[in-house]
Amino acid sequence: MEIVLRQDVDPLGLEGDITTVAKGYARNYLIPKGMAVEATHQNIKALELQRKKIDLRRLKAREDAENFKKQIDVLEITFSHKASEEGKLYGSVTSMDIAAELETRGVLIDRRKIVLERPIKSLGELSVPVKIYPEVTANIKVIVVPKEGKAE
């Protein structure tokens, strides 16, 4: 079934895109939530009339994402966790931990935008990608150090 997206839907596309999806997905989820409309002749004509506004919104959103990327690229986060002598953590650092630490610094990022293939389970330094907008990805430097157990 062909639909016209009324807002950005991550795996499908951006606002104004015409895309093909399964009928059930369109009828039961996208259309009732107002994320899309069926791609009828009338809806496609309405889309063409709104194309300039949509393009301006996309351009502004991309510029905002680029500015946000510059702000995020300079960030460095340090986590202190208990670890074994081999450098393995007792526990892990997840995207939720990273998002919470960023929030304490005044940077609000949805944890689902932080791209960690698996939780960090060892000491060291990592560059963690953050998908801000399609084709705009920032990197946060995450450092995991051992927690000091005893004061000497």
C-alpha positions as CSV (number, residue, x, y, z in Angstrom):
1,M,0.0,0.0,0.0
2,E,1.4,3.4,-0.9
3,I,1.3,6.1,1.7
4,V,2.4,9.8,2.1
5,L,4.3,10.4,5.3
6,R,3.0,13.4,7.3
7,Q,6.0,13.3,9.7
8,D,9.4,11.7,9.9
9,V,9.2,8.0,10.6
10,D,12.7,6.6,11.3
11,P,12.8,3.4,9.2
12,L,10.4,4.6,6.5
13,G,11.5,8.1,5.5
14,L,11.0,11.8,6.0
15,E,7.9,14.0,6.0
16,G,6.4,14.2,2.5
17,D,7.9,11.0,1.2
18,I,5.7,8.6,-0.7
19,T,6.6,5.0,0.3
20,T,5.1,1.5,0.1
21,V,4.3,-0.4,3.3
22,A,2.2,-3.4,4.3
23,K,-1.5,-2.7,4.4
24,G,-1.9,-3.7,8.0
25,Y,1.0,-1.5,9.1
26,A,-0.6,1.5,7.3
27,R,-4.2,0.9,8.4
28,N,-3.6,-0.2,11.9
29,Y,-0.7,2.0,12.9
30,L,0.5,4.8,10.6
31,I,-2.8,6.3,9.5
32,P,-4.7,6.2,12.9
33,K,-1.7,7.8,14.6
34,G,-1.7,10.6,12.0
35,M,1.8,9.7,10.8
36,A,0.7,9.1,7.2
37,V,-2.2,9.3,4.8
38,E,-3.1,7.0,1.9
39,A,-1.4,8.0,-1.4
40,T,-4.5,8.9,-3.3
41,H,-4.5,11.4,-6.2
42,Q,-6.0,14.1,-4.0
43,N,-3.4,13.6,-1.2
44,I,-0.5,13.6,-3.7
45,K,-1.7,16.9,-5.1
46,A,-2.0,18.4,-1.6
47,L,1.5,17.2,-0.9
48,E,2.8,19.0,-4.0
49,L,1.2,22.3,-2.8
50,Q,2.9,21.9,0.6
51,R,6.3,20.8,-0.8
52,K,8.0,24.2,-0.3
53,K,7.0,24.3,3.4
54,I,8.1,20.7,3.9
55,D,11.5,21.4,2.2
56,L,12.0,24.5,4.4
57,R,11.2,22.5,7.6
58,R,13.7,19.8,6.5
59,L,16.4,22.4,5.8
60,K,15.9,24.0,9.2
61,A,15.8,20.6,11.0
62,R,19.1,19.6,9.3
63,E,20.7,22.9,10.2
64,D,19.6,22.5,13.8
65,A,21.0,18.9,13.8
66,E,24.3,20.1,12.4
67,N,24.6,22.8,15.1
68,F,23.7,20.2,17.8
69,K,26.3,17.8,16.3
70,K,29.0,20.4,16.8
71,Q,27.9,20.8,20.4
72,I,27.9,17.0,21.1
73,D,31.2,16.2,19.2
74,V,33.2,18.0,21.9
75,L,31.7,16.1,24.8
76,E,33.7,13.7,26.8
77,I,32.0,11.5,29.4
78,T,33.8,9.5,32.1
79,F,32.2,6.6,34.0
80,S,33.8,5.0,37.1
81,H,32.8,1.3,37.6
82,K,34.1,-1.6,39.6
83,A,36.3,-3.8,37.4
84,S,38.3,-6.9,37.6
85,E,42.1,-7.0,37.3
86,E,41.7,-8.0,33.6
87,G,39.7,-4.8,32.9
88,K,36.3,-6.4,32.7
89,L,33.5,-4.4,34.4
90,Y,31.2,-5.8,37.1
91,G,28.1,-4.6,35.2
92,S,28.1,-2.5,32.1
93,V,27.6,1.0,30.6
94,T,24.5,1.2,28.5
95,S,22.9,3.8,26.3
96,M,20.6,4.6,29.2
97,D,23.6,5.4,31.4
98,I,25.1,7.7,28.7
99,A,21.7,9.5,28.1
100,A,21.4,10.0,31.9
101,E,24.9,11.5,32.2
102,L,24.3,13.7,29.2
103,E,21.0,14.9,30.8
104,T,22.9,16.0,34.0
105,R,25.1,18.1,31.7
106,G,22.0,19.7,30.1
107,V,22.0,17.8,26.8
108,L,18.8,16.0,26.2
109,I,19.1,13.0,23.8
110,D,16.7,10.1,23.5
111,R,18.6,6.9,24.5
112,R,17.4,5.2,21.3
113,K,19.4,7.6,19.3
114,I,22.6,6.5,21.0
115,V,24.0,3.7,18.8
116,L,25.6,1.0,21.0
117,E,25.7,-2.4,19.4
118,R,26.1,-3.9,22.9
119,P,26.7,-2.5,26.3
120,I,30.3,-1.5,27.2
121,K,31.7,-4.2,29.5
122,S,35.4,-3.3,29.7
123,L,37.6,-0.4,30.7
124,G,38.9,2.0,28.1
125,E,38.0,4.7,25.7
126,L,35.3,4.5,23.1
127,S,33.7,6.8,20.5
128,V,29.9,6.3,20.6
129,P,27.8,7.4,17.7
130,V,24.6,9.4,18.2
131,K,22.2,9.5,15.3
132,I,20.7,13.0,15.5
133,Y,19.0,13.3,12.1
134,P,19.2,11.2,8.9
135,E,22.8,11.5,7.6
136,V,23.8,13.6,10.7
137,T,25.7,11.5,13.2
138,A,27.8,12.9,16.1
139,N,30.3,11.0,18.3
140,I,30.6,11.2,22.0
141,K,33.9,10.2,23.7
142,V,33.1,7.7,26.5
143,I,35.9,6.8,29.0
144,V,35.4,4.0,31.5
145,V,37.9,4.0,34.4
146,P,38.1,1.6,37.4
147,K,36.5,2.7,40.6
148,E,38.9,3.2,43.5
149,G,38.0,0.7,46.1
150,K,40.2,1.8,49.1
151,A,41.6,5.2,50.1
152,E,45.3,5.0,50.7
